[in-house]
Amino acid sequence: MEETQPQLSEAPLRELIEEFRKGAILLHHGAFLESEEVQRAGWSQYIVVVRALDAKGPGGRDALIPLLRDPDPGVRAVACAFLVKRNPELALPVLDDLIDNCGTEASGSASNTKGLYEIEMKRNKSRSNENQSPPPASNED
């Protein structure tokens, strides 16, 4: 797989997106088959694409946005996982739809992604509130 990475970083965007799709489908197919080996193969395939997109700059992952409308729920779920922090207004409704209306492994993936996102947002809000709190009153008289 290491040989593929340099080639993918230079690949046209449509090829990167198709590789991501294939990896996401493989991941969820592996979950359906209860095969960790197939799941790892899918993860290995799409993570190389994510790294190539990240190498394109801060907005590189935005290339995954069209996959939020992909007909395959597994593809939508994996795309959401990589878009929810940067584009929650786009990813959260897709996650909610997958959680509420999808009867496949993608529903579980969507639920996990949304749960992790919410935990991180609460943690960030708590840290932000800590930084804005006034210092404790001094007991020195």
Backbone bond lengths (Angstrom), bond angles and torsions (degrees), N, CA, C in turn:
res aa  C-N    CA-C-N  psi(-1)  N-CA   C-N-CA  omega(-1)  CA-C   N-CA-C  phi
1 M - - - 1.448 - - 1.524 111.08 -
2 E 1.316 118.48 -27.83 1.460 120.76 -179.44 1.518 111.90 -61.87
3 E 1.339 117.83 -32.24 1.457 120.47 179.38 1.522 110.99 -66.22
4 T 1.325 116.97 -28.68 1.456 121.73 -176.81 1.521 112.24 -73.08
5 Q 1.308 117.98 -34.39 1.455 121.43 -172.77 1.528 113.89 -56.29
6 P 1.341 121.11 -49.84 1.454 118.47 179.96 1.524 112.21 -61.77
7 Q 1.323 117.13 -36.60 1.452 119.88 178.68 1.532 110.51 -65.60
8 L 1.322 116.77 -43.28 1.457 119.40 -178.46 1.515 112.41 -66.14
9 S 1.318 117.83 -33.95 1.462 118.72 -178.99 1.527 110.98 -64.42
10 E 1.322 117.68 -22.81 1.458 121.77 178.15 1.523 112.27 -100.87
11 A 1.320 117.69 -4.19 1.463 121.55 -175.57 1.524 111.04 -68.77
12 P 1.333 116.17 151.19 1.474 118.94 173.13 1.531 110.16 -59.46
13 L 1.303 114.97 150.35 1.458 121.37 -176.01 1.527 112.33 -54.68
14 R 1.310 118.20 -42.16 1.466 119.82 -177.80 1.528 111.51 -62.37
15 E 1.332 117.42 -33.00 1.461 120.60 177.01 1.525 110.77 -70.27
16 L 1.316 116.03 -40.08 1.466 119.69 177.14 1.520 110.70 -60.62
17 I 1.317 116.11 -45.51 1.467 120.90 -177.88 1.526 110.12 -64.25
18 E 1.315 117.23 -40.33 1.469 119.99 179.06 1.527 110.78 -65.72
19 E 1.315 117.95 -38.48 1.468 120.83 176.49 1.530 110.54 -64.44
20 F 1.326 116.69 -40.05 1.458 121.01 176.98 1.526 109.59 -60.45
21 R 1.336 116.40 -47.32 1.477 121.69 178.78 1.518 111.10 -55.18
22 K 1.325 115.81 -48.86 1.464 120.23 -178.29 1.529 110.79 -60.48
23 G 1.323 116.53 -42.98 1.456 120.12 179.26 1.518 112.47 -64.54
24 A 1.333 116.75 -41.86 1.467 120.68 179.85 1.532 110.71 -65.12
25 I 1.316 116.20 -41.16 1.471 120.19 177.95 1.523 109.85 -63.72
26 L 1.322 116.26 -43.61 1.457 120.80 179.49 1.530 111.05 -62.20
27 L 1.325 117.06 -42.32 1.461 121.07 178.57 1.529 110.61 -57.46
28 H 1.315 117.05 -50.45 1.460 120.07 -176.86 1.528 112.18 -72.87
29 H 1.316 117.19 -30.74 1.465 119.71 174.03 1.528 109.33 -64.45
30 G 1.330 116.24 -40.92 1.459 120.86 176.88 1.518 111.92 -62.52
31 A 1.328 117.15 -38.36 1.467 120.43 177.26 1.526 109.86 -63.86
32 F 1.331 115.93 -42.45 1.468 120.70 178.65 1.528 110.46 -61.57
33 L 1.335 115.94 -41.37 1.462 121.00 -179.61 1.529 112.75 -80.58
34 E 1.330 116.66 -5.60 1.459 123.20 -174.58 1.526 110.57 56.62
35 S 1.334 114.78 42.56 1.456 121.46 -179.56 1.520 109.72 -114.57
36 E 1.323 116.18 107.14 1.463 120.05 178.12 1.520 111.13 -63.54
37 E 1.322 116.86 -32.55 1.463 120.55 179.94 1.531 111.10 -63.26
38 V 1.316 116.60 -44.29 1.468 120.56 178.85 1.529 109.85 -67.81
39 Q 1.321 116.73 -40.52 1.464 119.97 178.53 1.529 110.73 -61.31
40 R 1.329 117.12 -45.11 1.468 120.79 179.07 1.529 111.13 -62.15
41 A 1.322 116.44 -38.40 1.473 119.73 178.45 1.527 109.80 -62.51
42 G 1.321 116.89 -42.17 1.466 120.55 177.92 1.514 111.63 -64.15
43 W 1.330 116.05 -46.40 1.459 120.55 178.66 1.526 110.12 -59.26
44 S 1.320 116.62 -46.32 1.471 120.49 -179.57 1.517 111.46 -59.34
45 Q 1.316 116.42 -35.40 1.462 120.51 -178.71 1.527 111.16 -71.25
46 Y 1.319 118.06 -47.57 1.467 117.56 -175.77 1.522 113.17 -80.18
47 I 1.321 118.59 -25.05 1.468 118.86 -179.66 1.522 111.04 -68.90
48 V 1.326 117.47 -31.67 1.467 121.40 175.65 1.529 109.01 -62.60
49 V 1.315 116.72 -39.39 1.467 121.13 178.80 1.523 110.11 -66.47
50 V 1.318 117.45 -44.28 1.467 120.80 179.97 1.526 110.02 -60.11
51 R 1.314 116.83 -42.04 1.467 119.73 177.93 1.529 111.02 -63.08
52 A 1.324 116.87 -40.46 1.464 120.43 178.28 1.529 110.31 -64.55
53 L 1.330 117.51 -39.51 1.466 120.86 178.07 1.526 110.42 -67.35
54 D 1.322 116.87 -40.98 1.465 120.18 177.92 1.521 111.02 -61.85
55 A 1.320 117.04 -34.08 1.468 121.18 179.39 1.529 111.68 -67.37
56 K 1.321 116.87 -18.97 1.466 121.12 179.03 1.528 112.18 -79.44
57 G 1.329 117.36 -8.83 1.459 120.57 177.70 1.514 112.13 123.12
58 P 1.345 116.47 179.47 1.461 121.54 -174.26 1.532 114.51 -56.73
59 G 1.310 117.90 -31.82 1.463 120.33 -179.19 1.512 113.65 -95.56
60 G 1.316 117.60 10.54 1.458 120.84 -176.24 1.514 114.29 -57.10
61 R 1.324 115.86 -40.73 1.471 119.46 -179.35 1.521 112.98 -68.59
62 D 1.319 117.54 -16.23 1.464 119.77 177.71 1.529 111.51 -60.05
63 A 1.320 117.01 -18.56 1.465 120.65 176.81 1.527 111.40 -63.00
64 L 1.337 116.45 -17.41 1.461 120.76 179.21 1.528 112.74 -82.60
65 I 1.310 118.12 -11.22 1.471 121.38 -175.94 1.527 112.80 -53.76
66 P 1.332 120.80 -43.53 1.472 118.66 178.47 1.531 113.69 -59.21
67 L 1.331 117.61 -23.32 1.463 120.16 179.83 1.526 112.52 -71.85
68 L 1.327 117.60 -11.78 1.460 119.99 175.84 1.526 111.25 -66.89
69 R 1.329 116.25 -14.55 1.474 121.82 177.50 1.529 111.69 -109.31
70 D 1.319 117.53 10.88 1.460 121.10 -178.12 1.528 110.02 -62.62
71 P 1.320 117.56 144.95 1.468 118.88 179.31 1.532 113.62 -66.91
72 D 1.327 117.93 -21.90 1.454 120.30 -179.25 1.528 110.25 -87.85
73 P 1.337 117.86 121.55 1.468 119.54 -177.98 1.529 113.36 -63.55
74 G 1.324 117.59 -30.84 1.460 120.18 177.74 1.516 111.79 -64.81
75 V 1.317 116.43 -38.49 1.462 120.94 177.79 1.521 109.72 -65.22
76 R 1.337 116.60 -44.11 1.465 119.79 178.94 1.531 110.82 -61.36
77 A 1.337 116.34 -42.10 1.468 120.00 -178.34 1.521 111.59 -63.92
78 V 1.314 117.68 -44.49 1.466 120.33 -178.87 1.524 109.98 -69.49
79 A 1.327 117.95 -40.24 1.467 119.92 177.57 1.529 110.34 -59.85
80 C 1.322 116.79 -41.63 1.473 120.45 178.32 1.525 111.54 -59.11
81 A 1.321 116.40 -39.03 1.462 119.77 -178.34 1.525 111.52 -59.59
82 F 1.327 116.54 -31.27 1.461 120.48 -178.54 1.525 113.25 -96.63
83 L 1.321 116.96 -3.02 1.464 120.52 -178.76 1.525 113.74 -115.99
84 V 1.315 118.74 -17.85 1.462 120.81 -168.51 1.526 113.37 -62.74
85 K 1.317 118.78 -35.47 1.469 119.31 -179.51 1.520 111.64 -70.43
86 R 1.299 117.18 -41.32 1.464 121.87 -176.42 1.528 112.54 -84.41
87 N 1.324 116.24 -32.29 1.468 121.62 -175.93 1.534 110.94 -132.90
88 P 1.336 118.03 58.72 1.468 118.41 -177.45 1.523 113.00 -61.00
89 E 1.325 116.83 -31.09 1.469 119.56 -179.63 1.523 111.82 -64.43
90 L 1.324 117.89 -23.77 1.462 122.05 176.79 1.522 111.93 -93.56
91 A 1.316 117.00 -41.17 1.461 120.97 -172.77 1.529 113.45 -79.93
92 L 1.328 118.18 -38.39 1.469 119.54 -175.51 1.529 113.40 -60.85
93 P 1.334 120.05 -43.09 1.473 118.22 177.09 1.534 112.89 -62.31
94 V 1.324 117.13 -34.36 1.463 120.65 177.92 1.528 109.30 -68.41
95 L 1.326 116.65 -42.99 1.465 119.84 177.45 1.534 110.78 -60.05
96 D 1.334 116.34 -45.48 1.466 120.05 179.25 1.525 111.24 -60.08
97 D 1.330 117.03 -42.19 1.458 120.85 179.20 1.532 110.64 -63.22
98 L 1.321 116.82 -43.21 1.467 119.94 179.04 1.528 111.03 -64.21
99 I 1.322 116.58 -41.44 1.466 120.80 179.66 1.525 110.59 -63.30
100 D 1.322 116.32 -43.84 1.467 121.23 -174.64 1.521 114.39 -81.62
101 N 1.334 117.78 -29.86 1.466 119.52 -167.90 1.516 116.19 -125.14
102 C 1.296 118.42 1.13 1.461 120.40 -175.29 1.520 109.62 -108.39
103 G 1.297 116.73 129.26 1.458 120.58 -179.18 1.513 113.23 -100.87
104 T 1.321 117.42 23.67 1.459 119.99 -179.07 1.526 110.34 -114.72
105 E 1.333 115.56 -176.24 1.463 121.35 177.55 1.524 111.58 -59.95
106 A 1.318 116.35 -22.77 1.467 120.44 179.50 1.527 111.44 -61.16
107 S 1.314 117.32 -30.27 1.464 120.80 178.02 1.523 110.46 -63.09
108 G 1.320 116.84 -43.24 1.463 120.95 177.71 1.515 111.68 -65.74
109 S 1.335 116.21 -40.88 1.469 119.95 177.23 1.517 110.67 -61.63
110 A 1.329 115.95 -43.43 1.462 120.63 -179.82 1.524 110.69 -63.41
111 S 1.318 116.52 -42.09 1.461 120.80 179.49 1.530 110.65 -63.29
112 N 1.325 116.58 -43.05 1.472 120.18 177.89 1.519 111.44 -62.82
113 T 1.334 116.63 -45.21 1.461 120.70 -179.41 1.519 110.67 -61.35
114 K 1.324 116.47 -46.39 1.459 119.49 -179.18 1.527 111.06 -64.92
115 G 1.319 116.81 -41.35 1.464 120.13 178.93 1.524 112.32 -61.89
116 L 1.320 116.72 -44.36 1.466 120.60 178.20 1.529 111.21 -64.69
117 Y 1.326 116.54 -39.49 1.464 120.79 178.09 1.538 110.01 -62.04
118 E 1.320 116.55 -46.03 1.467 120.03 -179.11 1.529 111.71 -64.05
119 I 1.319 117.08 -39.41 1.472 120.58 176.92 1.522 110.01 -61.53
120 E 1.316 116.35 -45.45 1.463 119.95 -179.52 1.526 111.56 -64.36
121 M 1.326 117.28 -39.36 1.465 119.97 179.21 1.527 110.99 -65.93
122 K 1.327 117.38 -40.39 1.469 120.64 177.05 1.523 110.68 -63.57
123 R 1.329 115.39 -42.23 1.463 120.28 179.11 1.526 110.45 -62.79
124 N 1.324 116.52 -44.48 1.471 120.47 179.18 1.526 111.25 -64.09
125 K 1.329 116.86 -39.77 1.466 120.75 178.91 1.528 110.17 -65.32
126 S 1.317 116.13 -41.51 1.465 120.45 178.74 1.528 110.65 -62.69
127 R 1.323 116.80 -43.86 1.467 120.43 177.99 1.525 110.98 -63.27
128 S 1.320 115.91 -40.08 1.461 120.39 179.71 1.527 110.26 -63.84
129 N 1.328 116.71 -42.06 1.465 120.77 178.90 1.516 111.13 -65.75
130 E 1.332 117.25 -37.32 1.465 120.50 177.96 1.522 110.95 -62.92
131 N 1.320 116.24 -38.99 1.462 120.64 -179.00 1.524 112.31 -71.72
132 Q 1.335 117.30 -21.94 1.463 120.86 -178.14 1.522 112.62 -96.91
133 S 1.318 117.61 -8.73 1.467 120.43 -178.26 1.519 110.04 -70.14
134 P 1.334 116.74 142.79 1.459 119.02 176.18 1.513 109.66 -68.29
135 P 1.316 117.33 153.55 1.471 119.37 178.42 1.523 109.98 -63.43
136 P 1.328 116.81 151.97 1.475 119.36 179.92 1.528 110.07 -62.36
137 A 1.308 114.83 148.07 1.463 120.48 179.60 1.516 109.93 -65.39
138 S 1.289 115.17 144.19 1.462 120.74 -179.89 1.515 108.97 -84.26
139 N 1.315 115.93 141.59 1.457 121.67 178.20 1.538 111.76 -95.19
140 E 1.285 116.96 11.37 1.479 120.37 -178.49 1.524 109.77 -79.50
141 D 1.300 117.04 129.96 1.469 121.50 176.71 1.478 110.66 -124.07
